[in-house]
Amino acid sequence: MNQTGGPIDFYEDIRLRAYATRIGAGGSKEISTLEHGAYAIGAADVNGALLFCRNIGQGDLRKMRYVIRVVDDPASCR
């Protein structure tokens, strides 16, 4: 779920930024591959500036009920 004020590119693996999923402002997408294992997720604005990133595992996903809310938090990438 994109809770930023503009469109984002969501990455299931921040190292593979070429395979982004575009999510409009306030929009959401269902990504079925985020079900098992661990991920280095990230999101960037349309200019490529990172807004959010986090290492997340299957246990974290279960606690969040498999919903990732992306907020504008570039400090999470440092």
C-alpha positions as a Markdown table, in Angstrom:
| # | Residue | x | y | z |
|---|---|---|---|---|
| 1 | Met | 0.0 | 0.0 | 0.0 |
| 2 | Asn | 1.4 | 3.4 | -1.1 |
| 3 | Gln | 0.9 | 5.9 | 1.7 |
| 4 | Thr | 3.1 | 8.6 | 0.1 |
| 5 | Gly | 1.9 | 11.6 | -1.8 |
| 6 | Gly | 3.0 | 10.4 | -5.2 |
| 7 | Pro | 3.6 | 7.3 | -7.3 |
| 8 | Ile | 6.3 | 4.9 | -6.2 |
| 9 | Asp | 8.3 | 2.1 | -7.7 |
| 10 | Phe | 8.2 | -0.8 | -5.2 |
| 11 | Tyr | 11.1 | -3.3 | -5.2 |
| 12 | Glu | 10.8 | -6.8 | -3.9 |
| 13 | Asp | 14.6 | -6.8 | -3.8 |
| 14 | Ile | 16.3 | -3.5 | -3.6 |
| 15 | Arg | 19.3 | -4.9 | -5.6 |
| 16 | Leu | 17.0 | -5.7 | -8.5 |
| 17 | Arg | 15.6 | -2.2 | -9.1 |
| 18 | Ala | 14.9 | -2.9 | -12.8 |
| 19 | Tyr | 12.0 | -5.1 | -11.7 |
| 20 | Ala | 9.9 | -2.5 | -10.0 |
| 21 | Thr | 6.1 | -2.5 | -9.6 |
| 22 | Arg | 4.6 | 1.0 | -10.0 |
| 23 | Ile | 2.0 | 1.9 | -7.4 |
| 24 | Gly | 0.1 | 5.2 | -7.7 |
| 25 | Ala | -0.4 | 7.6 | -4.8 |
| 26 | Gly | -2.8 | 6.0 | -2.3 |
| 27 | Gly | -2.9 | 2.8 | -4.3 |
| 28 | Ser | -2.1 | -0.7 | -3.5 |
| 29 | Lys | -1.0 | -3.8 | -5.4 |
| 30 | Glu | -1.1 | -7.5 | -4.5 |
| 31 | Ile | 2.2 | -9.2 | -5.0 |
| 32 | Ser | 1.9 | -13.0 | -4.5 |
| 33 | Thr | 5.6 | -13.7 | -4.5 |
| 34 | Leu | 6.0 | -12.1 | -1.1 |
| 35 | Glu | 4.9 | -15.1 | 0.8 |
| 36 | His | 8.0 | -17.1 | 2.0 |
| 37 | Gly | 11.6 | -16.3 | 2.9 |
| 38 | Ala | 13.3 | -12.9 | 3.5 |
| 39 | Tyr | 13.3 | -9.8 | 1.3 |
| 40 | Ala | 15.2 | -6.5 | 1.1 |
| 41 | Ile | 12.3 | -4.5 | 0.0 |
| 42 | Gly | 12.4 | -0.9 | -1.1 |
| 43 | Ala | 10.5 | 1.9 | -2.7 |
| 44 | Ala | 11.6 | 5.0 | -4.7 |
| 45 | Asp | 9.9 | 8.0 | -6.2 |
| 46 | Val | 9.5 | 8.3 | -9.9 |
| 47 | Asn | 12.9 | 10.1 | -10.1 |
| 48 | Gly | 14.6 | 7.1 | -8.5 |
| 49 | Ala | 15.2 | 8.6 | -5.0 |
| 50 | Leu | 14.8 | 6.0 | -2.3 |
| 51 | Leu | 11.8 | 6.7 | 0.0 |
| 52 | Phe | 11.7 | 3.5 | 2.0 |
| 53 | Cys | 13.6 | 0.3 | 2.5 |
| 54 | Arg | 13.7 | -2.5 | 5.0 |
| 55 | Asn | 14.8 | -6.1 | 5.4 |
| 56 | Ile | 11.8 | -8.2 | 6.1 |
| 57 | Gly | 11.3 | -11.8 | 6.8 |
| 58 | Gln | 8.4 | -14.2 | 6.7 |
| 59 | Gly | 7.7 | -13.8 | 10.4 |
| 60 | Asp | 7.5 | -10.0 | 10.0 |
| 61 | Leu | 5.1 | -10.5 | 7.1 |
| 62 | Arg | 2.8 | -12.6 | 9.2 |
| 63 | Lys | 2.8 | -10.1 | 12.0 |
| 64 | Met | 1.8 | -7.4 | 9.5 |
| 65 | Arg | -0.8 | -9.7 | 8.0 |
| 66 | Tyr | 1.1 | -9.5 | 4.7 |
| 67 | Val | 0.4 | -5.8 | 4.2 |
| 68 | Ile | 3.4 | -3.5 | 3.6 |
| 69 | Arg | 2.6 | 0.2 | 4.0 |
| 70 | Val | 5.1 | 2.4 | 2.3 |
| 71 | Val | 5.6 | 5.8 | 3.9 |
| 72 | Asp | 8.1 | 8.5 | 2.9 |
| 73 | Asp | 11.0 | 7.5 | 5.2 |
| 74 | Pro | 14.4 | 7.8 | 3.5 |
| 75 | Ala | 16.1 | 7.5 | 6.8 |
| 76 | Ser | 15.1 | 3.8 | 6.8 |
| 77 | Cys | 17.7 | 3.2 | 4.0 |
| 78 | Arg | 20.7 | 4.5 | 6.0 |
